[in-house]
Amino acid sequence: MVRAASRWLSARPSQNFLSRQGATPGTVSRFVDQTDACAAPGWLSAQAPVSFSEIAPGDYHLPVFPAETAEWMAAGEGKFIIDGTLGGGGHSEIFLKTGARVLGVDRDPEALAHARKRLAPFGERFSTWEGNFSALREIPEIQEGARADGILMDLGVSSRQLDSAARGFSFMREGPLDMRMGPSSPRTAADIVNQWPEADIVRILFEYGEESKARRIAGAIIKQRSIQPFKTTLDLASCIERAIGRHGKTHPATKTFQAIRMAVNEELESLATALAAAPHILKPGGKLLIITFHSLEDRMVKRFLKHRSTPFLDEPGWPEPKPNPDYQFQLLARKAILPTAEETSLNPRARSAKLRVAQLLALKS
Ligand SMILES: C[S@@+](CC[C@H](N)C(=O)[O-])C[C@H]1O[C@@H](n2cnc3c(N)ncnc32)[C@H](O)[C@@H]1O
């Protein structure tokens, strides 16, 4: 099942990373590297495949804010929840356990295959849809008029994607410069670093990575690729390290990898489209829960919800406030919810997570 679902990845140009891949350290790599063999038979065929049934859920991805998402979503029997970022299925399982029906959406066929297997015991209450959450309105059930009691979007990549060398998300693991969340992503990281004009690389590093050394890094990429195109994550990571040096604990390639990943998957564009679509997919009273991991995403969600939850607009030149035609939501939590110290100690990836929660008003037209 996993092998079949992941064939899109093996369609990438074949590159042999076996010699260095085998040395990947770390506790999860036993699962990660073996599963990579399934995900990318063309690249890693010498490694033994692993069945997902051997992987405990925590080896795939530990969901953030488990208690808070359960509480704010208030799922239950008779409720219909859309999990727009299914991943390992952790949040979906929380909702399914309340008796709700869940539709899990993901761009990644491997995530869908894993979650289908994990959540099979819930029978027909769990279904999946492969695609970008920006296209939730295209889901047949939604087109036929179904509306959800809740939508969750837990943004970014899963631990499983990040830790899989063959996916190319990590500057710590040798892999192809891919970084696509799924086959619908329009380009790979290699396309960007080997083909994009310098000015566009500078722009994404500034905009998506908030990287102050964007020009220096882009210059080094252009120089390096004129000698030899980039092939691997470590080629790129070491080029960046040579260009800007290593200072402090954070790896110098961190912001560049984030920026390239966001450009590869058009993450902010997808989020903007999904936010605008949410009022058309939710029932009046339906909940919108969004978990972000960096300031750009959170800023977009915060501004969207602030505007859509403001009944009247006012500007200095106006004689009086005017009704806001976009007033659709009520903020259930005025500020972003942050993880508890207990959660961050159990799950370090939760450190930068923020949860925002709103409810569609009944006055929806
Ligand atoms: C942080 S993980 C979600 C983890 C999940 N909540 C769990 O409990 O395991 C994000 C997942 O959403 C998917 N994803 C991210 N952006 C997406 C998008 N625009 N459309 C569809 N899926 C997306 C990724 O492929 C990944 O599997």
The ligand as an SDF file (V2000), in Angstrom:
LIG
                    3D

 27 29  0  0  0  0  0  0  0  0999 V2000
    2.3220   19.0480   10.7920 C   0  0  0  0  0  0  0  0  0  0  0  0
    1.7920   17.7270    9.7740 S   0  0  0  0  0  0  0  0  0  0  0  0
    0.2370   17.3010   10.4410 C   0  0  0  0  0  0  0  0  0  0  0  0
    0.3170   16.2610   11.5080 C   0  0  0  0  0  0  0  0  0  0  0  0
   -1.0340   15.7420   11.9600 C   0  0  0  0  0  0  0  0  0  0  0  0
   -1.8520   16.7710   12.5360 N   0  0  0  0  0  0  0  0  0  0  0  0
   -0.8600   14.5870   12.9260 C   0  0  0  0  0  0  0  0  0  0  0  0
   -1.4530   14.6150   14.0080 O   0  0  0  0  0  0  0  0  0  0  0  0
   -0.1230   13.6510   12.6110 O   0  0  0  0  0  0  0  0  0  0  0  0
    1.3150   18.5420    8.3100 C   0  0  0  0  0  0  0  0  0  0  0  0
    0.7710   17.6240    7.2470 C   0  0  0  0  0  0  0  0  0  0  0  0
   -0.0170   18.4260    6.3940 O   0  0  0  0  0  0  0  0  0  0  0  0
    0.3210   18.2210    5.0700 C   0  0  0  0  0  0  0  0  0  0  0  0
    0.1590   19.5030    4.4080 N   0  0  0  0  0  0  0  0  0  0  0  0
    0.8510   20.6480    4.6210 C   0  0  0  0  0  0  0  0  0  0  0  0
    0.3960   21.6210    3.8240 N   0  0  0  0  0  0  0  0  0  0  0  0
   -0.6120   21.0850    3.1050 C   0  0  0  0  0  0  0  0  0  0  0  0
   -1.4880   21.5920    2.1120 C   0  0  0  0  0  0  0  0  0  0  0  0
   -1.3860   22.8600    1.6620 N   0  0  0  0  0  0  0  0  0  0  0  0
   -2.4330   20.7790    1.6140 N   0  0  0  0  0  0  0  0  0  0  0  0
   -2.5450   19.4950    2.0500 C   0  0  0  0  0  0  0  0  0  0  0  0
   -1.7260   18.9460    2.9550 N   0  0  0  0  0  0  0  0  0  0  0  0
   -0.7790   19.7330    3.4880 C   0  0  0  0  0  0  0  0  0  0  0  0
    1.7430   17.7220    5.0590 C   0  0  0  0  0  0  0  0  0  0  0  0
    1.9650   16.8970    3.9300 O   0  0  0  0  0  0  0  0  0  0  0  0
    1.8160   16.9580    6.3800 C   0  0  0  0  0  0  0  0  0  0  0  0
    1.5140   15.6070    6.1990 O   0  0  0  0  0  0  0  0  0  0  0  0
  1  2  1  0
  2  3  1  0
  2 10  1  0
  3  4  1  0
  4  5  1  0
  5  6  1  0
  5  7  1  0
  7  8  2  0
  7  9  1  0
 10 11  1  0
 11 12  1  0
 11 26  1  0
 12 13  1  0
 13 14  1  0
 13 24  1  0
 14 15  1  0
 14 23  1  0
 15 16  2  0
 16 17  1  0
 17 18  1  0
 17 23  2  0
 18 19  1  0
 18 20  2  0
 20 21  1  0
 21 22  2  0
 22 23  1  0
 24 25  1  0
 24 26  1  0
 26 27  1  0
M  CHG  2   2   1   9  -1
M  END
$$$$
